[in-house]
Amino acid sequence: SRSLQPHRVQSATTAASMERAPGHESGSESEAGGNGGMSQSESGIALPPGASDAPLQQVPVLSLHPTQLVVGMQQVQEKAQRMVGKGHLVKPNKREKWQRKRPIPVILGPPPAPAHEQAASNTAADGAAAGVGAQAGSAAAGVHPQDGGGQLRQGQAQESASQQQQQQGQQQGPPVMYLVDHHHLAAALVSLGLPTCWVQVVEDCSGMQPDAFWAHMQERSYVWPFDAQGRPLPLKDFVAALPRDVRGLRDDPYRALAALVRKAGGYDKVWVPFSEFRWANWLRGRV
């Protein structure tokens, strides 16, 4: 078997250069150290100004929606064992005090579409594409697309699309909380049977339409759109694959390996979003 000889990394830029999330550029503010007044989560994710001052709220752990597909299950188990071993969970008042010191940053956003709505959306998109193709075929056959029948069908399609958008806005439902960080902590709490946690709402994007919301999340590096094999996913496919709560997160053993390598002195912790996931992808092709 191949032996791993980890080396220490002294700069965030070196670590980040090994693997990057989409939209994360070299020399960005979070890498350079100047973040324009923004605070950072424990995973190096830049949060909006004043995020650390947001009021604490106690919510059900299973009400939190993941923004990544995987965790290192070994790290989840170790985190749970440490919580038990250090006595953080012995008494309810001690447990609450410990949890309040580790609030989970969340973002308010639109609720995820049910599976049948996503399928309907894809069918509608396919139908629209077919309509464009039919119109092109009519033009090729000498039928002008602005003839009476073509105008009627086009007007009906536009009216239907407008009504669908209005219904989506009316039926969007109450906002939900999306995890920005601490997926491993949330999963550890669930594994221990603890029903609630403390959160801070660092940004309210509940007024956005879903597509705009997820584009914003990706632009801000609030998501890790990779599967359990470290393969990048198109944003639409990634969103469709997200589990509804942390119980649906899958295991990426290389994410756990990356954490163990760091603890053994293999590399320094750096303030780059998802740095341990980046190291996991770097290790994936070498171990």
Backbone as CSV, one residue per row, in Angstrom:
resi,resn,N_x,N_y,N_z,CA_x,CA_y,CA_z,C_x,C_y,C_z
1,SER,0.844,-1.191,0.000,0.000,0.000,0.000,0.872,1.232,0.000
2,ARG,0.300,2.320,-0.507,1.066,3.561,-0.588,1.038,4.245,0.767
3,SER,2.191,4.712,1.200,2.259,5.423,2.482,2.009,6.897,2.246
4,LEU,1.366,7.528,3.224,1.092,8.958,3.149,2.108,9.693,3.989
5,GLN,2.787,10.649,3.404,3.742,11.470,4.132,3.257,12.913,4.061
6,PRO,2.309,13.276,4.952,1.734,14.621,4.880,2.772,15.680,5.197
7,HIS,2.619,16.827,4.566,3.519,17.937,4.804,2.729,19.090,5.380
8,ARG,3.363,19.938,6.115,2.684,21.065,6.735,2.554,22.199,5.730
9,VAL,1.423,22.838,5.779,1.142,23.951,4.887,1.086,25.217,5.726
10,GLN,1.831,26.220,5.327,1.936,27.434,6.123,1.057,28.562,5.607
11,SER,0.427,28.402,4.463,-0.394,29.496,3.957,-1.728,28.979,3.476
12,ALA,-2.762,29.840,3.613,-4.091,29.470,3.141,-4.087,29.292,1.640
13,THR,-3.313,30.111,0.942,-3.301,30.047,-0.512,-2.816,28.687,-0.985
14,THR,-1.786,28.130,-0.322,-1.260,26.832,-0.725,-2.312,25.755,-0.566
15,ALA,-3.001,25.754,0.585,-4.029,24.743,0.814,-5.171,24.886,-0.167
16,ALA,-5.578,26.123,-0.405,-6.744,26.341,-1.270,-6.438,25.987,-2.710
17,SER,-5.179,26.070,-3.115,-4.842,25.830,-4.508,-5.015,24.368,-4.886
18,MET,-5.071,23.476,-3.887,-5.165,22.058,-4.200,-6.540,21.688,-4.729
19,GLU,-7.585,22.341,-4.227,-8.926,22.033,-4.707,-9.817,23.195,-4.348
20,ARG,-10.618,23.682,-5.283,-11.441,24.864,-5.038,-12.902,24.571,-5.276
21,ALA,-13.721,25.197,-4.441,-15.155,25.156,-4.712,-15.454,26.097,-5.857
22,PRO,-16.521,25.841,-6.636,-16.874,26.732,-7.741,-17.076,28.155,-7.259
23,GLY,-16.499,29.110,-7.985,-16.696,30.513,-7.657,-15.733,31.055,-6.638
24,HIS,-14.820,30.219,-6.107,-13.870,30.692,-5.100,-12.543,30.983,-5.782
25,GLU,-12.188,32.249,-5.835,-11.007,32.642,-6.590,-9.801,32.838,-5.688
26,SER,-8.628,32.580,-6.241,-7.377,32.801,-5.501,-7.239,34.272,-5.173
27,GLY,-6.798,34.533,-3.922,-6.603,35.905,-3.511,-7.882,36.575,-3.063
28,SER,-8.931,35.804,-2.818,-10.177,36.395,-2.356,-9.994,36.944,-0.963
29,GLU,-10.989,37.715,-0.487,-10.842,38.382,0.802,-10.656,37.384,1.932
30,SER,-11.374,36.254,1.877,-11.252,35.302,2.973,-9.869,34.674,2.993
31,GLU,-9.237,34.527,1.846,-7.890,33.956,1.824,-6.863,34.995,2.237
32,ALA,-7.051,36.220,1.799,-6.047,37.237,2.026,-6.053,37.747,3.454
33,GLY,-7.136,37.449,4.200,-7.175,37.859,5.590,-8.031,39.078,5.813
34,GLY,-8.268,39.899,4.807,-9.145,41.037,4.959,-10.494,40.699,4.401
35,ASN,-11.538,40.692,5.260,-12.846,40.246,4.804,-13.886,41.344,4.878
36,GLY,-13.462,42.591,4.807,-14.416,43.677,4.698,-15.348,43.776,5.883
37,GLY,-14.886,43.408,7.083,-15.721,43.508,8.263,-16.576,42.286,8.514
38,MET,-16.510,41.299,7.642,-17.313,40.095,7.832,-16.685,39.212,8.894
39,SER,-17.537,38.490,9.618,-17.048,37.467,10.532,-16.944,36.164,9.772
40,GLN,-16.370,35.145,10.399,-16.188,33.854,9.748,-16.686,32.746,10.645
41,SER,-17.220,31.705,10.019,-17.609,30.521,10.769,-16.355,29.702,11.073
42,GLU,-16.537,28.632,11.837,-15.390,27.796,12.196,-14.785,27.109,10.980
43,SER,-15.544,26.988,9.909,-15.035,26.364,8.684,-14.478,27.374,7.700
44,GLY,-14.329,28.632,8.146,-13.740,29.647,7.279,-14.713,30.284,6.311
45,ILE,-16.012,30.067,6.498,-17.016,30.660,5.613,-17.271,32.092,6.062
46,ALA,-17.143,33.038,5.130,-17.353,34.445,5.448,-18.835,34.705,5.679
47,LEU,-19.173,35.254,6.838,-20.551,35.557,7.188,-20.792,37.055,7.102
48,PRO,-22.042,37.472,6.936,-22.339,38.904,6.836,-21.927,39.652,8.099
49,PRO,-21.645,40.953,7.988,-21.301,41.749,9.175,-22.388,41.653,10.236
50,GLY,-21.956,41.533,11.475,-22.900,41.460,12.584,-23.508,40.096,12.811
51,ALA,-23.065,39.085,12.057,-23.661,37.755,12.185,-23.503,37.198,13.599
52,SER,-22.352,37.450,14.214,-22.115,36.907,15.552,-22.981,37.568,16.618
53,ASP,-23.604,38.701,16.275,-24.467,39.398,17.225,-25.934,39.045,17.056
54,ALA,-26.248,38.186,16.112,-27.637,37.793,15.887,-28.181,37.076,17.114
55,PRO,-29.456,37.280,17.438,-30.016,36.625,18.626,-30.039,35.114,18.498
56,LEU,-29.934,34.436,19.623,-29.979,32.979,19.649,-31.431,32.500,19.617
57,GLN,-31.641,31.410,18.910,-32.957,30.779,18.853,-32.785,29.283,19.070
58,GLN,-33.681,28.688,19.832,-33.659,27.238,20.017,-34.667,26.613,19.064
59,VAL,-34.191,25.681,18.242,-35.036,25.074,17.214,-34.807,23.569,17.178
60,PRO,-35.727,22.804,16.605,-35.489,21.367,16.414,-34.326,21.135,15.442
61,VAL,-33.454,20.225,15.781,-32.308,19.941,14.914,-32.781,19.473,13.539
62,LEU,-33.845,18.681,13.515,-34.317,18.120,12.251,-35.064,19.132,11.401
63,SER,-35.224,20.372,11.892,-35.810,21.419,11.058,-34.759,22.112,10.199
64,LEU,-33.485,21.802,10.433,-32.390,22.437,9.698,-32.099,21.667,8.420
65,HIS,-31.998,22.413,7.313,-31.786,21.793,6.002,-30.301,21.858,5.620
66,PRO,-29.706,20.732,5.246,-28.284,20.713,4.866,-28.005,21.511,3.597
67,THR,-26.771,21.964,3.482,-26.295,22.628,2.263,-25.078,21.893,1.707
68,GLN,-24.928,20.646,2.085,-23.915,19.750,1.522,-24.504,18.352,1.553
69,LEU,-23.912,17.458,0.787,-24.447,16.107,0.660,-23.783,15.110,1.592
70,VAL,-22.582,15.431,2.077,-21.801,14.438,2.809,-21.177,15.040,4.066
71,VAL,-20.807,14.159,4.960,-19.980,14.463,6.128,-19.007,13.309,6.301
72,GLY,-18.058,13.462,7.212,-17.227,12.347,7.619,-17.890,11.679,8.810
73,MET,-18.517,10.519,8.609,-19.277,9.885,9.687,-18.392,9.529,10.884
74,GLN,-17.123,9.234,10.631,-16.221,8.968,11.748,-16.075,10.209,12.615
75,GLN,-16.038,11.387,11.981,-15.934,12.630,12.750,-17.220,12.906,13.511
76,VAL,-18.354,12.566,12.940,-19.625,12.712,13.653,-19.625,11.849,14.908
77,GLN,-19.181,10.602,14.786,-19.150,9.692,15.927,-18.173,10.168,16.992
78,GLU,-17.005,10.643,16.559,-16.021,11.137,17.526,-16.520,12.375,18.250
79,LYS,-17.205,13.254,17.515,-17.746,14.453,18.138,-18.789,14.082,19.195
80,ALA,-19.641,13.117,18.866,-20.651,12.665,19.822,-19.999,12.041,21.052
81,GLN,-18.959,11.247,20.837,-18.266,10.620,21.962,-17.597,11.648,22.862
82,ARG,-17.022,12.694,22.253,-16.395,13.750,23.064,-17.428,14.500,23.884
83,MET,-18.585,14.747,23.299,-19.638,15.449,24.017,-20.080,14.650,25.239
84,VAL,-20.173,13.332,25.077,-20.560,12.477,26.200,-19.418,12.361,27.202
85,GLY,-18.202,12.126,26.706,-17.054,11.916,27.581,-16.707,13.112,28.439
86,LYS,-16.916,14.319,27.932,-16.608,15.523,28.690,-17.752,15.966,29.591
87,GLY,-18.823,15.213,29.598,-19.930,15.513,30.504,-20.790,16.682,30.092
88,HIS,-20.731,17.062,28.817,-21.521,18.212,28.383,-23.017,17.924,28.398
89,LEU,-23.382,16.644,28.415,-24.788,16.288,28.266,-25.397,15.706,29.529
90,VAL,-24.639,15.729,30.645,-25.087,15.058,31.862,-26.360,15.691,32.407
91,LYS,-26.361,17.018,32.540,-27.519,17.717,33.080,-28.085,18.672,32.037
92,PRO,-29.412,18.817,32.002,-30.025,19.691,30.988,-29.491,21.116,31.002
93,ASN,-29.272,21.699,32.197,-28.789,23.082,32.252,-27.356,23.194,31.750
94,LYS,-26.540,22.184,32.037,-25.169,22.186,31.547,-25.151,21.980,30.039
95,ARG,-26.019,21.105,29.543,-26.109,20.856,28.101,-26.526,22.124,27.367
96,GLU,-27.517,22.831,27.901,-27.990,24.048,27.249,-26.913,25.125,27.243
97,LYS,-26.193,25.253,28.345,-25.117,26.239,28.410,-24.035,25.925,27.392
98,TRP,-23.688,24.655,27.272,-22.660,24.247,26.312,-23.119,24.515,24.888
99,GLN,-24.379,24.197,24.594,-24.892,24.385,23.236,-25.013,25.866,22.876
100,ARG,-25.393,26.690,23.841,-25.552,28.124,23.565,-24.212,28.767,23.213
101,LYS,-23.115,28.182,23.691,-21.794,28.703,23.357,-21.353,28.283,21.957
102,ARG,-22.100,27.376,21.345,-21.759,26.867,20.006,-22.967,26.969,19.076
103,PRO,-23.493,28.167,18.882,-24.669,28.295,18.013,-24.337,27.938,16.567
104,ILE,-25.308,27.399,15.893,-25.148,26.985,14.499,-25.624,28.124,13.598
105,PRO,-24.777,28.624,12.698,-25.221,29.682,11.785,-26.148,29.121,10.711
106,VAL,-27.261,29.799,10.511,-28.229,29.362,9.505,-28.675,30.553,8.674
107,ILE,-29.231,30.250,7.519,-29.794,31.266,6.623,-31.256,30.926,6.366
108,LEU,-32.119,31.935,6.442,-33.517,31.738,6.093,-33.658,31.769,4.573
109,GLY,-34.325,30.765,4.030,-34.503,30.695,2.588,-35.832,30.082,2.230
110,PRO,-36.155,30.037,0.947,-37.417,29.434,0.514,-37.407,27.934,0.764
111,PRO,-38.566,27.351,1.007,-38.614,25.904,1.263,-38.243,25.118,0.018
112,PRO,-37.655,23.956,0.188,-37.334,23.117,-0.985,-38.605,22.624,-1.635
113,ALA,-38.563,22.495,-2.949,-39.724,22.010,-3.688,-39.900,20.517,-3.451
114,PRO,-41.151,20.066,-3.241,-41.382,18.619,-3.142,-40.928,17.919,-4.417
115,ALA,-40.647,16.650,-4.308,-40.127,15.886,-5.450,-41.072,15.950,-6.640
116,HIS,-42.404,15.891,-6.387,-43.328,15.892,-7.516,-43.346,17.250,-8.202
117,GLU,-43.085,18.338,-7.437,-43.033,19.660,-8.047,-41.776,19.808,-8.892
118,GLN,-40.666,19.241,-8.416,-39.437,19.289,-9.208,-39.619,18.531,-10.517
119,ALA,-40.292,17.374,-10.454,-40.537,16.599,-11.669,-41.433,17.384,-12.616
120,ALA,-42.459,18.060,-12.073,-43.356,18.847,-12.905,-42.620,20.008,-13.560
121,SER,-41.694,20.606,-12.795,-40.911,21.713,-13.330,-40.046,21.249,-14.497
122,ASN,-39.422,20.073,-14.326,-38.598,19.533,-15.407,-39.449,19.204,-16.633
123,THR,-40.679,18.665,-16.404,-41.570,18.344,-17.514,-41.984,19.603,-18.257
124,ALA,-42.268,20.678,-17.478,-42.655,21.937,-18.100,-41.523,22.497,-18.946
125,ALA,-40.298,22.386,-18.420,-39.136,22.872,-19.177,-38.962,22.074,-20.472
126,ASP,-39.155,20.746,-20.368,-39.053,19.922,-21.571,-40.140,20.298,-22.571
127,GLY,-41.351,20.576,-22.052,-42.448,20.957,-22.929,-42.180,22.269,-23.630
128,ALA,-41.588,23.216,-22.908,-41.256,24.503,-23.516,-40.241,24.315,-24.631
129,ALA,-39.253,23.459,-24.383,-38.243,23.195,-25.409,-38.875,22.545,-26.631
130,ALA,-39.830,21.643,-26.383,-40.512,20.988,-27.497,-41.328,22.004,-28.283
131,GLY,-41.934,22.959,-27.568,-42.708,23.996,-28.241,-41.852,24.843,-29.146
132,VAL,-40.667,25.184,-28.682,-39.734,25.948,-29.513,-39.357,25.151,-30.745
133,GLY,-39.127,23.845,-30.573,-38.779,22.997,-31.704,-39.915,22.900,-32.710
134,ALA,-41.160,22.801,-32.200,-42.312,22.716,-33.102,-42.474,23.993,-33.897
135,GLN,-42.234,25.134,-33.226,-42.344,26.421,-33.916,-41.302,26.509,-35.029
136,ALA,-40.092,26.056,-34.735,-39.048,26.072,-35.752,-39.411,25.164,-36.913
137,GLY,-40.027,24.001,-36.610,-40.428,23.086,-37.657,-41.511,23.676,-38.544
138,SER,-42.456,24.422,-37.941,-43.506,25.074,-38.726,-42.925,26.105,-39.669
139,ALA,-41.967,26.872,-39.177,-41.335,27.876,-40.027,-40.634,27.213,-41.200
140,ALA,-39.999,26.088,-40.959,-39.291,25.391,-42.032,-40.270,24.867,-43.065
141,ALA,-41.505,24.553,-42.615,-42.511,24.022,-43.533,-43.266,25.116,-44.258
142,GLY,-42.920,26.381,-43.995,-43.577,27.480,-44.674,-44.730,28.065,-43.893
143,VAL,-44.970,27.609,-42.657,-46.027,28.157,-41.817,-45.403,29.207,-40.924
144,HIS,-45.850,30.452,-41.031,-45.254,31.530,-40.262,-45.655,31.399,-38.796
145,PRO,-44.700,31.500,-37.859,-45.034,31.317,-36.451,-45.983,32.370,-35.918
146,GLN,-46.187,33.466,-36.632,-47.096,34.494,-36.159,-48.474,34.367,-36.784
147,ASP,-48.750,33.261,-37.492,-50.099,33.011,-37.967,-51.033,32.864,-36.775
148,GLY,-52.349,32.906,-37.036,-53.311,32.907,-35.945,-53.121,31.785,-34.953
149,GLY,-52.959,30.545,-35.435,-52.801,29.414,-34.529,-51.534,29.518,-33.711
150,GLY,-50.460,29.982,-34.357,-49.195,30.122,-33.640,-49.277,31.184,-32.564
151,GLN,-49.953,32.310,-32.879,-50.101,33.379,-31.894,-50.913,32.904,-30.706
152,LEU,-51.967,32.150,-30.961,-52.814,31.663,-29.887,-52.036,30.745,-28.963
153,ARG,-51.280,29.805,-29.557,-50.518,28.872,-28.718,-49.446,29.599,-27.930
154,GLN,-48.791,30.585,-28.562,-47.752,31.339,-27.879,-48.336,32.135,-26.716
155,GLY,-49.505,32.757,-26.964,-50.143,33.526,-25.898,-50.559,32.641,-24.747
156,GLN,-51.075,31.452,-25.042,-51.470,30.518,-23.991,-50.270,30.065,-23.177
157,ALA,-49.163,29.804,-23.867,-47.953,29.361,-23.162,-47.437,30.449,-22.232
158,GLN,-47.438,31.719,-22.709,-46.968,32.817,-21.874,-47.877,33.018,-20.674
159,GLU,-49.203,32.927,-20.908,-50.149,33.092,-19.805,-49.974,31.987,-18.776
160,SER,-49.781,30.741,-19.267,-49.584,29.610,-18.359,-48.319,29.789,-17.534
161,ALA,-47.225,30.253,-18.162,-45.967,30.462,-17.439,-46.132,31.547,-16.388
162,SER,-46.869,32.621,-16.732,-47.089,33.712,-15.785,-47.898,33.235,-14.592
163,GLN,-48.960,32.455,-14.851,-49.774,31.923,-13.767,-48.966,30.992,-12.882
164,GLN,-48.110,30.183,-13.490,-47.290,29.250,-12.719,-46.343,29.986,-11.793
165,GLN,-45.741,31.092,-12.275,-44.852,31.881,-11.440,-45.607,32.510,-10.283
166,GLN,-46.824,33.021,-10.549,-47.618,33.606,-9.487,-47.992,32.566,-8.441
167,GLN,-48.369,31.372,-8.893,-48.726,30.316,-7.957,-47.537,29.891,-7.120
168,GLN,-46.363,29.843,-7.737,-45.165,29.478,-6.984,-44.893,30.499,-5.890
169,GLY,-45.076,31.782,-6.210,-44.869,32.819,-5.212,-45.879,32.730,-4.089
170,GLN,-47.170,32.414,-4.434,-48.212,32.335,-3.429,-48.090,31.070,-2.595
171,GLN,-47.624,29.974,-3.198,-47.588,28.689,-2.521,-46.200,28.351,-1.976
172,GLN,-45.303,29.316,-1.953,-43.934,29.028,-1.556,-43.841,28.530,-0.127
173,GLY,-44.741,28.998,0.727,-44.754,28.509,2.090,-43.803,29.272,2.986
174,PRO,-43.803,28.931,4.283,-42.945,29.639,5.242,-41.471,29.359,4.977
175,PRO,-40.600,30.285,5.354,-39.158,30.068,5.143,-38.632,28.944,6.011
176,VAL,-37.539,28.376,5.591,-36.878,27.327,6.360,-35.445,27.743,6.638
177,MET,-34.827,27.049,7.571,-33.456,27.349,7.971,-32.492,26.404,7.271
178,TYR,-31.483,26.995,6.639,-30.443,26.220,5.962,-29.133,26.342,6.731
179,LEU,-28.491,25.216,6.959,-27.211,25.198,7.662,-26.135,25.893,6.839
180,VAL,-25.385,26.756,7.485,-24.215,27.355,6.854,-22.953,26.619,7.290
181,ASP,-22.983,26.071,8.472,-21.816,25.367,9.041,-22.337,24.389,10.086
182,HIS,-21.428,23.600,10.643,-21.728,22.683,11.755,-22.657,21.532,11.362
183,HIS,-22.522,21.030,10.134,-23.276,19.833,9.779,-22.890,18.654,10.669
184,HIS,-21.605,18.548,10.988,-21.155,17.434,11.823,-21.734,17.542,13.237
185,LEU,-21.784,18.742,13.781,-22.359,18.928,15.114,-23.843,18.575,15.109
186,ALA,-24.571,19.057,14.117,-26.003,18.756,14.041,-26.236,17.250,13.931
187,ALA,-25.430,16.574,13.106,-25.571,15.128,12.961,-25.223,14.407,14.260
188,ALA,-24.233,14.918,14.996,-23.865,14.308,16.277,-24.998,14.459,17.289
189,LEU,-25.640,15.613,17.323,-26.761,15.822,18.241,-27.887,14.840,17.944
190,VAL,-28.185,14.648,16.660,-29.237,13.707,16.278,-28.863,12.287,16.688
191,SER,-27.592,11.916,16.498,-27.152,10.559,16.848,-27.275,10.287,18.341
192,LEU,-27.220,11.350,19.137,-27.344,11.213,20.591,-28.781,11.365,21.073
193,GLY,-29.695,11.566,20.143,-31.094,11.691,20.509,-31.475,13.036,21.087
194,LEU,-30.662,14.062,20.838,-30.969,15.394,21.348,-31.838,16.126,20.327
195,PRO,-33.009,16.575,20.715,-33.962,17.078,19.725,-33.755,18.524,19.295
196,THR,-33.068,19.329,20.099,-32.979,20.756,19.786,-31.535,21.236,19.787
197,CYS,-31.342,22.411,19.196,-30.041,23.071,19.190,-30.286,24.577,19.168
198,TRP,-29.218,25.346,19.308,-29.301,26.797,19.272,-28.696,27.289,17.960
199,VAL,-29.372,28.235,17.330,-28.927,28.750,16.039,-28.899,30.274,16.063
200,GLN,-28.198,30.828,15.080,-28.222,32.255,14.802,-28.541,32.443,13.328
201,VAL,-29.564,33.229,13.038,-29.903,33.537,11.654,-28.969,34.644,11.181
202,VAL,-28.038,34.298,10.307,-27.023,35.260,9.868,-27.443,36.027,8.626
203,GLU,-28.481,35.549,7.921,-28.956,36.250,6.736,-30.370,35.775,6.420
204,ASP,-31.221,36.705,6.025,-32.603,36.374,5.664,-32.772,36.510,4.151
205,CYS,-32.830,35.384,3.474,-33.020,35.357,2.020,-34.359,34.726,1.674
206,SER,-35.291,34.747,2.623,-36.553,34.046,2.424,-37.408,34.670,1.336
207,GLY,-37.135,35.931,0.974,-37.905,36.582,-0.079,-37.440,36.244,-1.480
208,MET,-36.333,35.525,-1.602,-35.812,35.178,-2.927,-36.570,34.008,-3.539
209,GLN,-36.635,33.994,-4.862,-37.109,32.808,-5.560,-36.027,31.724,-5.463
210,PRO,-36.413,30.445,-5.504,-35.440,29.366,-5.285,-34.186,29.450,-6.149
211,ASP,-34.342,29.709,-7.454,-33.166,29.749,-8.325,-32.204,30.851,-7.911
212,ALA,-32.751,32.033,-7.595,-31.906,33.146,-7.167,-31.263,32.852,-5.824
213,PHE,-32.011,32.197,-4.949,-31.486,31.858,-3.631,-30.276,30.935,-3.737
214,TRP,-30.395,29.875,-4.534,-29.283,28.921,-4.629,-28.096,29.496,-5.383
215,ALA,-28.351,30.376,-6.335,-27.239,31.058,-7.000,-26.494,31.941,-6.000
216,HIS,-27.238,32.603,-5.126,-26.627,33.423,-4.078,-25.824,32.554,-3.118
217,MET,-26.375,31.426,-2.734,-25.687,30.522,-1.812,-24.372,30.024,-2.403
218,GLN,-24.383,29.709,-3.688,-23.154,29.243,-4.329,-22.146,30.375,-4.461
219,GLU,-22.626,31.562,-4.812,-21.727,32.699,-4.967,-21.016,33.033,-3.659
220,ARG,-21.716,32.875,-2.536,-21.140,33.192,-1.233,-20.372,32.015,-0.623
221,SER,-20.238,30.922,-1.344,-19.560,29.711,-0.846,-20.235,29.164,0.404
222,TYR,-21.570,29.212,0.414,-22.344,28.642,1.518,-22.691,27.185,1.249
223,VAL,-22.376,26.672,0.083,-22.708,25.289,-0.262,-21.443,24.573,-0.736
224,TRP,-21.484,23.245,-0.616,-20.405,22.404,-1.130,-21.034,21.430,-2.127
225,PRO,-21.096,21.826,-3.411,-21.845,21.047,-4.404,-21.051,19.887,-5.000
226,PHE,-20.655,18.967,-4.145,-19.895,17.791,-4.558,-20.582,16.555,-3.986
227,ASP,-20.451,15.419,-4.687,-21.065,14.190,-4.198,-20.101,13.433,-3.291
228,ALA,-20.493,12.233,-2.898,-19.710,11.454,-1.943,-18.387,10.967,-2.513
229,GLN,-18.215,11.037,-3.827,-16.942,10.691,-4.456,-16.122,11.931,-4.802
230,GLY,-16.541,13.078,-4.313,-15.798,14.310,-4.562,-15.993,14.888,-5.941
231,ARG,-17.033,14.456,-6.659,-17.285,14.947,-8.012,-18.203,16.164,-7.959
232,PRO,-17.846,17.237,-8.680,-18.704,18.427,-8.674,-20.014,18.159,-9.398
233,LEU,-21.073,18.781,-8.904,-22.394,18.618,-9.485,-22.904,19.955,-10.012
234,PRO,-23.645,19.956,-11.112,-24.343,21.179,-11.513,-25.258,21.620,-10.384
235,LEU,-25.426,22.912,-10.226,-26.170,23.434,-9.089,-27.574,22.848,-9.007
236,LYS,-28.257,22.743,-10.134,-29.629,22.223,-10.132,-29.661,20.779,-9.634
237,ASP,-28.734,19.954,-10.090,-28.685,18.561,-9.648,-28.321,18.469,-8.171
238,PHE,-27.414,19.332,-7.741,-27.016,19.343,-6.340,-28.204,19.675,-5.436
239,VAL,-28.950,20.718,-5.786,-30.097,21.129,-4.973,-31.139,20.021,-4.921
240,ALA,-31.374,19.369,-6.065,-32.360,18.283,-6.109,-31.931,17.092,-5.252
241,ALA,-30.633,16.912,-5.066,-30.118,15.758,-4.319,-30.002,16.024,-2.819
242,LEU,-30.143,17.273,-2.386,-29.962,17.594,-0.972,-30.989,16.870,-0.104
243,PRO,-30.556,16.272,1.004,-31.523,15.656,1.923,-32.304,16.720,2.685
244,ARG,-33.461,16.339,3.215,-34.304,17.291,3.938,-33.777,17.580,5.342
245,ASP,-32.970,16.699,5.907,-32.370,16.952,7.218,-31.064,16.169,7.305
246,VAL,-30.351,16.323,8.418,-29.003,15.756,8.513,-28.993,14.239,8.555
247,ARG,-30.145,13.614,8.783,-30.173,12.148,8.776,-29.896,11.589,7.383
248,GLY,-30.082,12.403,6.350,-29.867,11.942,4.988,-28.466,12.207,4.458
249,LEU,-27.588,12.760,5.277,-26.221,13.012,4.827,-25.469,11.700,4.634
250,ARG,-24.672,11.635,3.574,-23.908,10.422,3.282,-22.482,10.540,3.818
251,ASP,-21.833,9.405,3.900,-20.475,9.362,4.443,-19.442,9.529,3.338
252,ASP,-18.485,10.417,3.584,-17.302,10.532,2.730,-16.098,10.219,3.617
253,PRO,-15.556,9.003,3.542,-14.445,8.634,4.437,-13.216,9.511,4.254
254,TYR,-13.058,10.098,3.071,-11.898,10.965,2.861,-12.046,12.287,3.618
255,ARG,-13.265,12.697,3.885,-13.467,13.882,4.728,-12.992,13.588,6.141
256,ALA,-13.278,12.393,6.636,-12.786,11.996,7.952,-11.269,11.866,7.949
257,LEU,-10.719,11.309,6.857,-9.265,11.171,6.754,-8.586,12.541,6.784
258,ALA,-9.155,13.497,6.091,-8.568,14.840,6.063,-8.507,15.434,7.464
259,ALA,-9.557,15.229,8.251,-9.556,15.740,9.626,-8.484,15.050,10.464
260,LEU,-8.322,13.753,10.283,-7.307,13.018,11.043,-5.901,13.463,10.656
261,VAL,-5.680,13.701,9.363,-4.363,14.166,8.913,-4.044,15.530,9.526
262,ARG,-5.026,16.418,9.588,-4.792,17.738,10.189,-4.455,17.599,11.670
263,LYS,-5.206,16.752,12.388,-4.955,16.565,13.823,-3.578,15.955,14.077
264,ALA,-3.100,15.168,13.117,-1.769,14.556,13.249,-0.654,15.507,12.844
265,GLY,-0.989,16.737,12.443,0.024,17.710,12.063,0.348,17.721,10.587
266,GLY,-0.507,17.089,9.782,-0.224,17.012,8.349,-0.350,18.342,7.642
267,TYR,-1.226,19.211,8.131,-1.375,20.548,7.546,-2.014,21.458,8.587
268,ASP,-1.878,22.741,8.380,-2.433,23.720,9.302,-3.884,24.021,8.953
269,LYS,-4.668,24.336,9.964,-6.036,24.791,9.727,-5.972,26.177,9.097
270,VAL,-6.707,26.377,8.035,-6.690,27.656,7.319,-8.121,28.163,7.181
271,TRP,-8.249,29.490,7.080,-9.568,30.101,7.001,-10.017,30.219,5.546
272,VAL,-10.208,29.067,4.952,-10.709,28.959,3.583,-11.970,28.107,3.651
273,PRO,-13.061,28.519,3.015,-14.290,27.724,3.089,-14.076,26.268,2.698
274,PHE,-14.595,25.381,3.528,-14.575,23.937,3.255,-13.155,23.417,3.051
275,SER,-12.212,23.919,3.839,-10.811,23.535,3.634,-10.596,22.038,3.809
276,GLU,-11.287,21.403,4.769,-11.081,19.966,4.967,-11.706,19.148,3.845
277,PHE,-12.756,19.647,3.238,-13.298,18.979,2.051,-12.316,19.112,0.880
278,ARG,-11.648,20.250,0.791,-10.652,20.429,-0.276,-9.495,19.458,-0.086
279,TRP,-9.047,19.323,1.154,-7.988,18.357,1.437,-8.473,16.931,1.169
280,ALA,-9.739,16.652,1.492,-10.285,15.319,1.218,-10.200,15.001,-0.268
281,ASN,-10.546,15.959,-1.109,-10.466,15.728,-2.557,-9.028,15.599,-3.029
282,TRP,-8.126,16.318,-2.377,-6.711,16.192,-2.731,-6.190,14.802,-2.348
283,LEU,-6.595,14.310,-1.182,-6.160,12.996,-0.724,-6.790,11.862,-1.526
284,ARG,-7.972,12.121,-2.063,-8.739,11.074,-2.727,-7.959,10.415,-3.869
285,GLY,-7.200,11.182,-4.586,-6.456,10.621,-5.704,-5.047,10.136,-5.333
286,ARG,-4.752,10.148,-4.031,-3.387,9.805,-3.615,-3.322,8.690,-2.576
287,VAL,-4.408,8.367,-1.951,-4.405,7.365,-0.887,-5.369,6.236,-1.234
